[in-house]
């Protein structure tokens, strides 16, 4: 599992670098731009997850409890 997280971090860092956003400063820590962008992306992902869960729950509640057999 840790390898997947490291790979995802690497992909994000490479993508941000290609966009011209410095991911690391001189000391090796994350730059402010990268931290803000990461926070925005996490907020979008959380919002999408909440919307999907709400939609799944509403669809599950719309399933009828009883089903009439065909031909009745």
PDB file of N, H, CA, C and O in Angstrom:
ATOM      1  N   UNK A   1       0.826  -1.196   0.000  1.00  0.00           N
ATOM      2  CA  UNK A   1       0.000   0.000   0.000  1.00  0.00           C
ATOM      3  C   UNK A   1       0.865   1.253   0.000  1.00  0.00           C
ATOM      4  O   UNK A   1       0.535   2.242  -0.654  1.00  0.00           O
ATOM      5  N   UNK A   2       1.972   1.209   0.734  1.00  0.00           N
ATOM      6  H   UNK A   2       2.240   0.405   1.266  1.00  0.00           H
ATOM      7  CA  UNK A   2       2.852   2.370   0.812  1.00  0.00           C
ATOM      8  C   UNK A   2       3.468   2.687  -0.547  1.00  0.00           C
ATOM      9  O   UNK A   2       3.700   3.852  -0.871  1.00  0.00           O
ATOM     10  N   UNK A   3       3.732   1.657  -1.337  1.00  0.00           N
ATOM     11  H   UNK A   3       3.543   0.711  -1.074  1.00  0.00           H
ATOM     12  CA  UNK A   3       4.316   1.877  -2.661  1.00  0.00           C
ATOM     13  C   UNK A   3       3.343   2.631  -3.557  1.00  0.00           C
ATOM     14  O   UNK A   3       3.759   3.477  -4.349  1.00  0.00           O
ATOM     15  N   UNK A   4       2.045   2.331  -3.440  1.00  0.00           N
ATOM     16  H   UNK A   4       1.707   1.644  -2.797  1.00  0.00           H
ATOM     17  CA  UNK A   4       1.046   3.035  -4.244  1.00  0.00           C
ATOM     18  C   UNK A   4       0.981   4.512  -3.875  1.00  0.00           C
ATOM     19  O   UNK A   4       0.840   5.373  -4.744  1.00  0.00           O
ATOM     20  N   UNK A   5       1.083   4.796  -2.585  1.00  0.00           N
ATOM     21  H   UNK A   5       1.197   4.097  -1.879  1.00  0.00           H
ATOM     22  CA  UNK A   5       1.044   6.185  -2.126  1.00  0.00           C
ATOM     23  C   UNK A   5       2.277   6.933  -2.622  1.00  0.00           C
ATOM     24  O   UNK A   5       2.176   8.075  -3.070  1.00  0.00           O
ATOM     25  N   UNK A   6       3.440   6.290  -2.543  1.00  0.00           N
ATOM     26  H   UNK A   6       3.522   5.362  -2.179  1.00  0.00           H
ATOM     27  CA  UNK A   6       4.661   6.921  -3.033  1.00  0.00           C
ATOM     28  C   UNK A   6       4.569   7.178  -4.533  1.00  0.00           C
ATOM     29  O   UNK A   6       4.991   8.231  -5.013  1.00  0.00           O
ATOM     30  N   UNK A   7       4.020   6.222  -5.271  1.00  0.00           N
ATOM     31  H   UNK A   7       3.677   5.367  -4.881  1.00  0.00           H
ATOM     32  CA  UNK A   7       3.870   6.371  -6.715  1.00  0.00           C
ATOM     33  C   UNK A   7       2.899   7.512  -7.038  1.00  0.00           C
ATOM     34  O   UNK A   7       3.146   8.290  -7.959  1.00  0.00           O
ATOM     35  N   UNK A   8       1.798   7.616  -6.287  1.00  0.00           N
ATOM     36  H   UNK A   8       1.598   6.984  -5.539  1.00  0.00           H
ATOM     37  CA  UNK A   8       0.834   8.690  -6.509  1.00  0.00           C
ATOM     38  C   UNK A   8       1.473  10.044  -6.217  1.00  0.00           C
ATOM     39  O   UNK A   8       1.264  11.001  -6.962  1.00  0.00           O
ATOM     40  N   UNK A   9       2.241  10.131  -5.150  1.00  0.00           N
ATOM     41  H   UNK A   9       2.410   9.353  -4.545  1.00  0.00           H
ATOM     42  CA  UNK A   9       2.933  11.393  -4.829  1.00  0.00           C
ATOM     43  C   UNK A   9       3.901  11.776  -5.933  1.00  0.00           C
ATOM     44  O   UNK A   9       3.997  12.946  -6.305  1.00  0.00           O
ATOM     45  N   UNK A  10       4.617  10.793  -6.457  1.00  0.00           N
ATOM     46  H   UNK A  10       4.539   9.843  -6.155  1.00  0.00           H
ATOM     47  CA  UNK A  10       5.562  11.063  -7.531  1.00  0.00           C
ATOM     48  C   UNK A  10       4.836  11.576  -8.772  1.00  0.00           C
ATOM     49  O   UNK A  10       5.285  12.534  -9.401  1.00  0.00           O
ATOM     50  N   UNK A  11       3.713  10.941  -9.130  1.00  0.00           N
ATOM     51  H   UNK A  11       3.348  10.163  -8.620  1.00  0.00           H
ATOM     52  CA  UNK A  11       2.953  11.380 -10.297  1.00  0.00           C
ATOM     53  C   UNK A  11       2.433  12.806 -10.123  1.00  0.00           C
ATOM     54  O   UNK A  11       2.477  13.604 -11.059  1.00  0.00           O
ATOM     55  N   UNK A  12       1.942  13.123  -8.929  1.00  0.00           N
ATOM     56  H   UNK A  12       1.906  12.474  -8.168  1.00  0.00           H
ATOM     57  CA  UNK A  12       1.447  14.479  -8.664  1.00  0.00           C
ATOM     58  C   UNK A  12       2.584  15.488  -8.757  1.00  0.00           C
ATOM     59  O   UNK A  12       2.425  16.562  -9.336  1.00  0.00           O
ATOM     60  N   UNK A  13       3.729  15.139  -8.185  1.00  0.00           N
ATOM     61  H   UNK A  13       3.859  14.266  -7.715  1.00  0.00           H
ATOM     62  CA  UNK A  13       4.866  16.055  -8.207  1.00  0.00           C
ATOM     63  C   UNK A  13       5.361  16.281  -9.632  1.00  0.00           C
ATOM     64  O   UNK A  13       5.686  17.409 -10.002  1.00  0.00           O
ATOM     65  N   UNK A  14       5.422  15.232 -10.425  1.00  0.00           N
ATOM     66  H   UNK A  14       5.158  14.315 -10.125  1.00  0.00           H
ATOM     67  CA  UNK A  14       5.858  15.383 -11.821  1.00  0.00           C
ATOM     68  C   UNK A  14       4.858  16.234 -12.599  1.00  0.00           C
ATOM     69  O   UNK A  14       5.252  17.096 -13.385  1.00  0.00           O
ATOM     70  N   UNK A  15       3.560  15.990 -12.381  1.00  0.00           N
ATOM     71  H   UNK A  15       3.240  15.290 -11.743  1.00  0.00           H
ATOM     72  CA  UNK A  15       2.541  16.770 -13.074  1.00  0.00           C
ATOM     73  C   UNK A  15       2.609  18.245 -12.719  1.00  0.00           C
ATOM     74  O   UNK A  15       2.513  19.097 -13.602  1.00  0.00           O
ATOM     75  N   UNK A  16       2.771  18.556 -11.451  1.00  0.00           N
ATOM     76  H   UNK A  16       2.849  17.863 -10.734  1.00  0.00           H
ATOM     77  CA  UNK A  16       2.869  19.952 -11.032  1.00  0.00           C
ATOM     78  C   UNK A  16       4.125  20.610 -11.583  1.00  0.00           C
ATOM     79  O   UNK A  16       4.104  21.781 -11.961  1.00  0.00           O
ATOM     80  N   UNK A  17       5.222  19.854 -11.629  1.00  0.00           N
ATOM     81  H   UNK A  17       5.240  18.903 -11.322  1.00  0.00           H
ATOM     82  CA  UNK A  17       6.466  20.393 -12.170  1.00  0.00           C
ATOM     83  C   UNK A  17       6.309  20.711 -13.646  1.00  0.00           C
ATOM     84  O   UNK A  17       6.827  21.721 -14.122  1.00  0.00           O
ATOM     85  N   UNK A  18       5.598  19.859 -14.377  1.00  0.00           N
ATOM     86  H   UNK A  18       5.177  19.039 -13.990  1.00  0.00           H
ATOM     87  CA  UNK A  18       5.368  20.119 -15.806  1.00  0.00           C
ATOM     88  C   UNK A  18       4.497  21.359 -16.013  1.00  0.00           C
ATOM     89  O   UNK A  18       4.622  22.041 -17.031  1.00  0.00           O
ATOM     90  N   UNK A  19       3.617  21.654 -15.055  1.00  0.00           N
ATOM     91  H   UNK A  19       3.516  21.100 -14.228  1.00  0.00           H
ATOM     92  CA  UNK A  19       2.784  22.850 -15.153  1.00  0.00           C
ATOM     93  C   UNK A  19       3.541  24.114 -14.756  1.00  0.00           C
ATOM     94  O   UNK A  19       3.019  25.222 -14.879  1.00  0.00           O
ATOM     95  N   UNK A  20       4.761  23.945 -14.284  1.00  0.00           N
ATOM     96  H   UNK A  20       5.185  23.046 -14.184  1.00  0.00           H
ATOM     97  CA  UNK A  20       5.569  25.097 -13.897  1.00  0.00           C
ATOM     98  C   UNK A  20       5.403  25.492 -12.449  1.00  0.00           C
ATOM     99  O   UNK A  20       5.834  26.575 -12.052  1.00  0.00           O
ATOM    100  N   UNK A  21       4.787  24.636 -11.648  1.00  0.00           N
ATOM    101  H   UNK A  21       4.438  23.756 -11.970  1.00  0.00           H
ATOM    102  CA  UNK A  21       4.604  24.919 -10.226  1.00  0.00           C
ATOM    103  C   UNK A  21       5.718  24.216  -9.463  1.00  0.00           C
ATOM    104  O   UNK A  21       5.881  22.999  -9.548  1.00  0.00           O
ATOM    105  N   UNK A  22       6.470  24.997  -8.726  1.00  0.00           N
ATOM    106  H   UNK A  22       6.338  25.986  -8.657  1.00  0.00           H
ATOM    107  CA  UNK A  22       7.556  24.405  -7.948  1.00  0.00           C
ATOM    108  C   UNK A  22       6.958  23.649  -6.773  1.00  0.00           C
ATOM    109  O   UNK A  22       6.203  24.207  -5.977  1.00  0.00           O
ATOM    110  N   UNK A  23       7.299  22.398  -6.677  1.00  0.00           N
ATOM    111  H   UNK A  23       7.912  21.944  -7.324  1.00  0.00           H
ATOM    112  CA  UNK A  23       6.749  21.563  -5.621  1.00  0.00           C
ATOM    113  C   UNK A  23       7.611  21.628  -4.370  1.00  0.00           C
ATOM    114  O   UNK A  23       7.095  21.558  -3.254  1.00  0.00           O
ATOM    115  N   UNK A  24       8.894  21.758  -4.545  1.00  0.00           N
ATOM    116  H   UNK A  24       9.313  21.815  -5.451  1.00  0.00           H
ATOM    117  CA  UNK A  24       9.808  21.800  -3.399  1.00  0.00           C
ATOM    118  C   UNK A  24      10.598  23.104  -3.406  1.00  0.00           C
ATOM    119  O   UNK A  24      10.926  23.640  -4.464  1.00  0.00           O
ATOM    120  N   UNK A  25      10.898  23.606  -2.212  1.00  0.00           N
ATOM    121  H   UNK A  25      10.631  23.171  -1.352  1.00  0.00           H
ATOM    122  CA  UNK A  25      11.741  24.791  -2.131  1.00  0.00           C
ATOM    123  C   UNK A  25      13.200  24.366  -1.931  1.00  0.00           C
ATOM    124  O   UNK A  25      13.530  23.191  -2.091  1.00  0.00           O
ATOM    125  N   UNK A  26      14.063  25.309  -1.586  1.00  0.00           N
ATOM    126  H   UNK A  26      13.794  26.263  -1.456  1.00  0.00           H
ATOM    127  CA  UNK A  26      15.493  25.012  -1.458  1.00  0.00           C
ATOM    128  C   UNK A  26      15.795  24.020  -0.336  1.00  0.00           C
ATOM    129  O   UNK A  26      16.804  23.316  -0.382  1.00  0.00           O
ATOM    130  N   UNK A  27      14.926  23.965   0.667  1.00  0.00           N
ATOM    131  H   UNK A  27      14.107  24.537   0.704  1.00  0.00           H
ATOM    132  CA  UNK A  27      15.163  23.094   1.812  1.00  0.00           C
ATOM    133  C   UNK A  27      14.529  21.720   1.643  1.00  0.00           C
ATOM    134  O   UNK A  27      14.680  20.863   2.514  1.00  0.00           O
ATOM    135  N   UNK A  28      13.838  21.499   0.561  1.00  0.00           N
ATOM    136  H   UNK A  28      13.715  22.194  -0.147  1.00  0.00           H
ATOM    137  CA  UNK A  28      13.237  20.194   0.305  1.00  0.00           C
ATOM    138  C   UNK A  28      11.793  20.083   0.745  1.00  0.00           C
ATOM    139  O   UNK A  28      11.153  19.065   0.484  1.00  0.00           O
ATOM    140  N   UNK A  29      11.259  21.104   1.407  1.00  0.00           N
ATOM    141  H   UNK A  29      11.780  21.931   1.619  1.00  0.00           H
ATOM    142  CA  UNK A  29       9.862  21.071   1.833  1.00  0.00           C
ATOM    143  C   UNK A  29       8.945  21.491   0.697  1.00  0.00           C
ATOM    144  O   UNK A  29       9.402  21.971  -0.340  1.00  0.00           O
ATOM    145  N   UNK A  30       7.645  21.305   0.902  1.00  0.00           N
ATOM    146  H   UNK A  30       7.273  20.915   1.744  1.00  0.00           H
ATOM    147  CA  UNK A  30       6.683  21.695  -0.133  1.00  0.00           C
ATOM    148  C   UNK A  30       6.560  23.207  -0.203  1.00  0.00           C
ATOM    149  O   UNK A  30       6.584  23.887   0.823  1.00  0.00           O
ATOM    150  N   UNK A  31       6.430  23.729  -1.406  1.00  0.00           N
ATOM    151  H   UNK A  31       6.411  23.177  -2.240  1.00  0.00           H
ATOM    152  CA  UNK A  31       6.211  25.159  -1.564  1.00  0.00           C
ATOM    153  C   UNK A  31       4.765  25.489  -1.198  1.00  0.00           C
ATOM    154  O   UNK A  31       3.919  24.599  -1.115  1.00  0.00           O
ATOM    155  N   UNK A  32       4.500  26.737  -0.985  1.00  0.00           N
ATOM    156  H   UNK A  32       5.188  27.460  -1.052  1.00  0.00           H
ATOM    157  CA  UNK A  32       3.154  27.177  -0.608  1.00  0.00           C
ATOM    158  C   UNK A  32       2.155  26.901  -1.718  1.00  0.00           C
ATOM    159  O   UNK A  32       1.029  26.483  -1.451  1.00  0.00           O
ATOM    160  N   UNK A  33       2.561  27.134  -2.970  1.00  0.00           N
ATOM    161  H   UNK A  33       3.476  27.473  -3.187  1.00  0.00           H
ATOM    162  CA  UNK A  33       1.666  26.887  -4.096  1.00  0.00           C
ATOM    163  C   UNK A  33       1.244  25.421  -4.159  1.00  0.00           C
ATOM    164  O   UNK A  33       0.069  25.111  -4.356  1.00  0.00           O
ATOM    165  N   UNK A  34       2.206  24.533  -3.992  1.00  0.00           N
ATOM    166  H   UNK A  34       3.160  24.785  -3.832  1.00  0.00           H
ATOM    167  CA  UNK A  34       1.904  23.100  -4.055  1.00  0.00           C
ATOM    168  C   UNK A  34       1.007  22.682  -2.892  1.00  0.00           C
ATOM    169  O   UNK A  34       0.110  21.858  -3.066  1.00  0.00           O
ATOM    170  N   UNK A  35       1.244  23.244  -1.714  1.00  0.00           N
ATOM    171  H   UNK A  35       1.972  23.914  -1.573  1.00  0.00           H
ATOM    172  CA  UNK A  35       0.424  22.898  -0.556  1.00  0.00           C
ATOM    173  C   UNK A  35      -1.010  23.374  -0.738  1.00  0.00           C
ATOM    174  O   UNK A  35      -1.950  22.654  -0.403  1.00  0.00           O
ATOM    175  N   UNK A  36      -1.185  24.578  -1.265  1.00  0.00           N
ATOM    176  H   UNK A  36      -0.422  25.164  -1.537  1.00  0.00           H
ATOM    177  CA  UNK A  36      -2.532  25.103  -1.491  1.00  0.00           C
ATOM    178  C   UNK A  36      -3.244  24.299  -2.566  1.00  0.00           C
ATOM    179  O   UNK A  36      -4.416  23.956  -2.415  1.00  0.00           O
ATOM    180  N   UNK A  37      -2.543  23.998  -3.645  1.00  0.00           N
ATOM    181  H   UNK A  37      -1.590  24.277  -3.767  1.00  0.00           H
ATOM    182  CA  UNK A  37      -3.142  23.222  -4.728  1.00  0.00           C
ATOM    183  C   UNK A  37      -3.511  21.822  -4.249  1.00  0.00           C
ATOM    184  O   UNK A  37      -4.569  21.308  -4.611  1.00  0.00           O
ATOM    185  N   UNK A  38      -2.668  21.208  -3.454  1.00  0.00           N
ATOM    186  H   UNK A  38      -1.809  21.626  -3.160  1.00  0.00           H
ATOM    187  CA  UNK A  38      -2.976  19.887  -2.906  1.00  0.00           C
ATOM    188  C   UNK A  38      -4.205  19.961  -2.006  1.00  0.00           C
ATOM    189  O   UNK A  38      -5.055  19.071  -2.048  1.00  0.00           O
ATOM    190  N   UNK A  39      -4.306  21.002  -1.200  1.00  0.00           N
ATOM    191  H   UNK A  39      -3.616  21.725  -1.166  1.00  0.00           H
ATOM    192  CA  UNK A  39      -5.476  21.172  -0.337  1.00  0.00           C
ATOM    193  C   UNK A  39      -6.758  21.344  -1.134  1.00  0.00           C
ATOM    194  O   UNK A  39      -7.799  20.796  -0.769  1.00  0.00           O
ATOM    195  N   UNK A  40      -6.687  22.102  -2.220  1.00  0.00           N
ATOM    196  H   UNK A  40      -5.841  22.547  -2.517  1.00  0.00           H
ATOM    197  CA  UNK A  40      -7.860  22.293  -3.074  1.00  0.00           C
ATOM    198  C   UNK A  40      -8.269  20.966  -3.715  1.00  0.00           C
ATOM    199  O   UNK A  40      -9.456  20.642  -3.766  1.00  0.00           O
ATOM    200  N   UNK A  41      -7.305  20.208  -4.199  1.00  0.00           N
ATOM    201  H   UNK A  41      -6.341  20.471  -4.159  1.00  0.00           H
ATOM    202  CA  UNK A  41      -7.612  18.912  -4.815  1.00  0.00           C
ATOM    203  C   UNK A  41      -8.220  17.936  -3.812  1.00  0.00           C
ATOM    204  O   UNK A  41      -9.131  17.182  -4.153  1.00  0.00           O
ATOM    205  N   UNK A  42      -7.726  17.946  -2.592  1.00  0.00           N
ATOM    206  H   UNK A  42      -6.985  18.559  -2.315  1.00  0.00           H
ATOM    207  CA  UNK A  42      -8.294  17.080  -1.551  1.00  0.00           C
ATOM    208  C   UNK A  42      -9.723  17.508  -1.240  1.00  0.00           C
ATOM    209  O   UNK A  42     -10.595  16.655  -1.072  1.00  0.00           O
ATOM    210  N   UNK A  43      -9.978  18.810  -1.161  1.00  0.00           N
ATOM    211  H   UNK A  43      -9.270  19.503  -1.297  1.00  0.00           H
ATOM    212  CA  UNK A  43     -11.334  19.297  -0.885  1.00  0.00           C
ATOM    213  C   UNK A  43     -12.296  18.894  -2.000  1.00  0.00           C
ATOM    214  O   UNK A  43     -13.438  18.522  -1.728  1.00  0.00           O
ATOM    215  N   UNK A  44     -11.844  18.966  -3.252  1.00  0.00           N
ATOM    216  H   UNK A  44     -10.916  19.268  -3.473  1.00  0.00           H
ATOM    217  CA  UNK A  44     -12.686  18.548  -4.374  1.00  0.00           C
ATOM    218  C   UNK A  44     -12.974  17.058  -4.304  1.00  0.00           C
ATOM    219  O   UNK A  44     -14.101  16.631  -4.556  1.00  0.00           O
ATOM    220  N   UNK A  45     -11.969  16.266  -3.968  1.00  0.00           N
ATOM    221  H   UNK A  45     -11.054  16.613  -3.764  1.00  0.00           H
ATOM    222  CA  UNK A  45     -12.162  14.814  -3.861  1.00  0.00           C
ATOM    223  C   UNK A  45     -13.129  14.461  -2.743  1.00  0.00           C
ATOM    224  O   UNK A  45     -13.966  13.573  -2.908  1.00  0.00           O
ATOM    225  N   UNK A  46     -13.029  15.140  -1.614  1.00  0.00           N
ATOM    226  H   UNK A  46     -12.349  15.862  -1.480  1.00  0.00           H
ATOM    227  CA  UNK A  46     -13.945  14.885  -0.494  1.00  0.00           C
ATOM    228  C   UNK A  46     -15.366  15.271  -0.882  1.00  0.00           C
ATOM    229  O   UNK A  46     -16.311  14.538  -0.590  1.00  0.00           O
ATOM    230  N   UNK A  47     -15.521  16.414  -1.535  1.00  0.00           N
ATOM    231  H   UNK A  47     -14.753  17.009  -1.772  1.00  0.00           H
ATOM    232  CA  UNK A  47     -16.854  16.848  -1.958  1.00  0.00           C
ATOM    233  C   UNK A  47     -17.459  15.858  -2.953  1.00  0.00           C
ATOM    234  O   UNK A  47     -18.644  15.535  -2.864  1.00  0.00           O
ATOM    235  N   UNK A  48     -16.662  15.382  -3.885  1.00  0.00           N
ATOM    236  H   UNK A  48     -15.700  15.644  -3.957  1.00  0.00           H
ATOM    237  CA  UNK A  48     -17.158  14.396  -4.853  1.00  0.00           C
ATOM    238  C   UNK A  48     -17.562  13.106  -4.152  1.00  0.00           C
ATOM    239  O   UNK A  48     -18.574  12.502  -4.507  1.00  0.00           O
ATOM    240  N   UNK A  49     -16.791  12.682  -3.171  1.00  0.00           N
ATOM    241  H   UNK A  49     -15.968  13.174  -2.883  1.00  0.00           H
ATOM    242  CA  UNK A  49     -17.130  11.478  -2.410  1.00  0.00           C
ATOM    243  C   UNK A  49     -18.427  11.637  -1.646  1.00  0.00           C
ATOM    244  O   UNK A  49     -19.245  10.717  -1.618  1.00  0.00           O
ATOM    245  N   UNK A  50     -18.629  12.790  -1.026  1.00  0.00           N
ATOM    246  H   UNK A  50     -17.964  13.536  -1.049  1.00  0.00           H
ATOM    247  CA  UNK A  50     -19.870  13.038  -0.283  1.00  0.00           C
ATOM    248  C   UNK A  50     -21.071  13.032  -1.226  1.00  0.00           C
ATOM    249  O   UNK A  50     -22.123  12.482  -0.898  1.00  0.00           O
ATOM    250  N   UNK A  51     -20.908  13.644  -2.395  1.00  0.00           N
ATOM    251  H   UNK A  51     -20.054  14.091  -2.661  1.00  0.00           H
ATOM    252  CA  UNK A  51     -22.006  13.678  -3.368  1.00  0.00           C
ATOM    253  C   UNK A  51     -22.329  12.265  -3.857  1.00  0.00           C
ATOM    254  O   UNK A  51     -23.498  11.897  -3.965  1.00  0.00           O
ATOM    255  N   UNK A  52     -21.305  11.481  -4.150  1.00  0.00           N
ATOM    256  H   UNK A  52     -20.354  11.780  -4.062  1.00  0.00           H
ATOM    257  CA  UNK A  52     -21.533  10.108  -4.616  1.00  0.00           C
ATOM    258  C   UNK A  52     -22.218   9.249  -3.555  1.00  0.00           C
ATOM    259  O   UNK A  52     -23.123   8.478  -3.872  1.00  0.00           O
ATOM    260  N   UNK A  53     -21.797   9.374  -2.319  1.00  0.00           N
ATOM    261  H   UNK A  53     -21.061  10.000  -2.061  1.00  0.00           H
ATOM    262  CA  UNK A  53     -22.412   8.596  -1.244  1.00  0.00           C
ATOM    263  C   UNK A  53     -23.870   8.999  -1.064  1.00  0.00           C
ATOM    264  O   UNK A  53     -24.731   8.137  -0.890  1.00  0.00           O
ATOM    265  N   UNK A  54     -24.157  10.300  -1.105  1.00  0.00           N
ATOM    266  H   UNK A  54     -23.457  11.000  -1.247  1.00  0.00           H
ATOM    267  CA  UNK A  54     -25.541  10.764  -0.965  1.00  0.00           C
ATOM    268  C   UNK A  54     -26.402  10.240  -2.109  1.00  0.00           C
ATOM    269  O   UNK A  54     -27.542   9.831  -1.890  1.00  0.00           O
ATOM    270  N   UNK A  55     -25.869  10.250  -3.317  1.00  0.00           N
ATOM    271  H   UNK A  55     -24.943  10.582  -3.495  1.00  0.00           H
ATOM    272  CA  UNK A  55     -26.614   9.755  -4.479  1.00  0.00           C
ATOM    273  C   UNK A  55     -26.862   8.246  -4.364  1.00  0.00           C
ATOM    274  O   UNK A  55     -27.956   7.774  -4.674  1.00  0.00           O
ATOM    275  N   UNK A  56     -25.866   7.499  -3.926  1.00  0.00           N
ATOM    276  H   UNK A  56     -24.977   7.882  -3.674  1.00  0.00           H
ATOM    277  CA  UNK A  56     -26.048   6.050  -3.761  1.00  0.00           C
ATOM    278  C   UNK A  56     -27.093   5.739  -2.700  1.00  0.00           C
ATOM    279  O   UNK A  56     -27.912   4.836  -2.872  1.00  0.00           O
ATOM    280  N   UNK A  57     -27.064   6.489  -1.607  1.00  0.00           N
ATOM    281  H   UNK A  57     -26.400   7.223  -1.467  1.00  0.00           H
ATOM    282  CA  UNK A  57     -28.048   6.252  -0.550  1.00  0.00           C
ATOM    283  C   UNK A  57     -29.461   6.582  -1.015  1.00  0.00           C
ATOM    284  O   UNK A  57     -30.400   5.856  -0.690  1.00  0.00           O
ATOM    285  N   UNK A  58     -29.627   7.668  -1.770  1.00  0.00           N
ATOM    286  H   UNK A  58     -28.864   8.258  -2.034  1.00  0.00           H
ATOM    287  CA  UNK A  58     -30.957   8.023  -2.235  1.00  0.00           C
ATOM    288  C   UNK A  58     -31.470   6.998  -3.243  1.00  0.00           C
ATOM    289  O   UNK A  58     -32.660   6.683  -3.249  1.00  0.00           O
ATOM    290  N   UNK A  59     -30.599   6.479  -4.084  1.00  0.00           N
ATOM    291  H   UNK A  59     -29.632   6.734  -4.078  1.00  0.00           H
ATOM    292  CA  UNK A  59     -31.007   5.438  -5.025  1.00  0.00           C
ATOM    293  C   UNK A  59     -31.351   4.141  -4.292  1.00  0.00           C
ATOM    294  O   UNK A  59     -32.277   3.434  -4.689  1.00  0.00           O
ATOM    295  N   UNK A  60     -30.619   3.827  -3.234  1.00  0.00           N
ATOM    296  H   UNK A  60     -29.867   4.401  -2.911  1.00  0.00           H
ATOM    297  CA  UNK A  60     -30.890   2.609  -2.480  1.00  0.00           C
ATOM    298  C   UNK A  60     -32.233   2.706  -1.756  1.00  0.00           C
ATOM    299  O   UNK A  60     -32.946   1.711  -1.629  1.00  0.00           O
ATOM    300  N   UNK A  61     -32.575   3.903  -1.282  1.00  0.00           N
ATOM    301  H   UNK A  61     -31.995   4.711  -1.385  1.00  0.00           H
ATOM    302  CA  UNK A  61     -33.850   4.074  -0.595  1.00  0.00           C
ATOM    303  C   UNK A  61     -35.034   4.043  -1.562  1.00  0.00           C
ATOM    304  O   UNK A  61     -36.171   3.817  -1.147  1.00  0.00           O
ATOM    305  N   UNK A  62     -34.769   4.270  -2.851  1.00  0.00           N
ATOM    306  H   UNK A  62     -33.846   4.453  -3.188  1.00  0.00           H
ATOM    307  CA  UNK A  62     -35.845   4.271  -3.857  1.00  0.00           C
ATOM    308  C   UNK A  62     -36.191   2.874  -4.333  1.00  0.00           C
ATOM    309  O   UNK A  62     -37.152   2.708  -5.084  1.00  0.00           O
ATOM    310  N   UNK A  63     -35.439   1.863  -3.920  1.00  0.00           N
ATOM    311  H   UNK A  63     -34.658   1.998  -3.310  1.00  0.00           H
ATOM    312  CA  UNK A  63     -35.717   0.484  -4.318  1.00  0.00           C
ATOM    313  C   UNK A  63     -36.962   0.017  -3.550  1.00  0.00           C
ATOM    314  O   UNK A  63     -37.000   0.133  -2.325  1.00  0.00           O
ATOM    315  N   UNK A  64     -37.977  -0.506  -4.243  1.00  0.00           N
ATOM    316  H   UNK A  64     -37.947  -0.600  -5.238  1.00  0.00           H
ATOM    317  CA  UNK A  64     -39.175  -0.938  -3.540  1.00  0.00           C
ATOM    318  C   UNK A  64     -38.891  -2.165  -2.665  1.00  0.00           C
ATOM    319  O   UNK A  64     -38.037  -2.996  -2.974  1.00  0.00           O
ATOM    320  N   UNK A  65     -39.648  -2.243  -1.554  1.00  0.00           N
ATOM    321  H   UNK A  65     -40.342  -1.568  -1.302  1.00  0.00           H
ATOM    322  CA  UNK A  65     -39.474  -3.371  -0.632  1.00  0.00           C
ATOM    323  C   UNK A  65     -40.070  -4.658  -1.171  1.00  0.00           C
ATOM    324  O   UNK A  65     -39.525  -5.738  -0.942  1.00  0.00           O
ATOM    325  N   UNK A  66     -41.181  -4.556  -1.882  1.00  0.00           N
ATOM    326  H   UNK A  66     -41.623  -3.679  -2.067  1.00  0.00           H
ATOM    327  CA  UNK A  66     -41.813  -5.743  -2.416  1.00  0.00           C
ATOM    328  C   UNK A  66     -41.893  -5.644  -3.919  1.00  0.00           C
ATOM    329  O   UNK A  66     -42.009  -4.558  -4.487  1.00  0.00           O
ATOM    330  N   UNK A  67     -41.831  -6.777  -4.538  1.00  0.00           N
ATOM    331  H   UNK A  67     -41.738  -7.659  -4.077  1.00  0.00           H
ATOM    332  CA  UNK A  67     -41.917  -6.843  -6.000  1.00  0.00           C
ATOM    333  C   UNK A  67     -43.054  -7.772  -6.358  1.00  0.00           C
ATOM    334  O   UNK A  67     -43.120  -8.901  -5.870  1.00  0.00           O
ATOM    335  N   UNK A  68     -43.956  -7.298  -7.215  1.00  0.00           N
ATOM    336  H   UNK A  68     -43.903  -6.382  -7.611  1.00  0.00           H
ATOM    337  CA  UNK A  68     -45.058  -8.153  -7.633  1.00  0.00           C
ATOM    338  C   UNK A  68     -44.592  -9.100  -8.733  1.00  0.00           C
ATOM    339  O   UNK A  68     -43.881  -8.685  -9.647  1.00  0.00           O
ATOM    340  N   UNK A  69     -44.984 -10.360  -8.652  1.00  0.00           N
ATOM    341  H   UNK A  69     -45.562 -10.697  -7.909  1.00  0.00           H
ATOM    342  CA  UNK A  69     -44.565 -11.307  -9.690  1.00  0.00           C
ATOM    343  C   UNK A  69     -45.219 -10.965 -11.022  1.00  0.00           C
ATOM    344  O   UNK A  69     -46.327 -10.428 -11.046  1.00  0.00           O
ATOM    345  N   UNK A  70     -44.566 -11.261 -12.100  1.00  0.00           N
ATOM    346  H   UNK A  70     -43.666 -11.697 -12.080  1.00  0.00           H
ATOM    347  CA  UNK A  70     -45.140 -10.951 -13.404  1.00  0.00           C
ATOM    348  C   UNK A  70     -46.406 -11.776 -13.652  1.00  0.00           C
ATOM    349  O   UNK A  70     -46.501 -12.935 -13.248  1.00  0.00           O
ATOM    350  N   UNK A  71     -47.358 -11.158 -14.316  1.00  0.00           N
ATOM    351  H   UNK A  71     -47.280 -10.217 -14.645  1.00  0.00           H
ATOM    352  CA  UNK A  71     -48.595 -11.844 -14.672  1.00  0.00           C
ATOM    353  C   UNK A  71     -49.712 -11.641 -13.660  1.00  0.00           C
ATOM    354  O   UNK A  71     -50.790 -12.210 -13.830  1.00  0.00           O
ATOM    355  N   UNK A  72     -49.498 -10.866 -12.631  1.00  0.00           N
ATOM    356  H   UNK A  72     -48.621 -10.404 -12.493  1.00  0.00           H
ATOM    357  CA  UNK A  72     -50.571 -10.643 -11.627  1.00  0.00           C
ATOM    358  C   UNK A  72     -51.250  -9.335 -11.845  1.00  0.00           C
ATOM    359  O   UNK A  72     -52.168  -8.984 -11.103  1.00  0.00           O
TER     360      UNK A  72
END
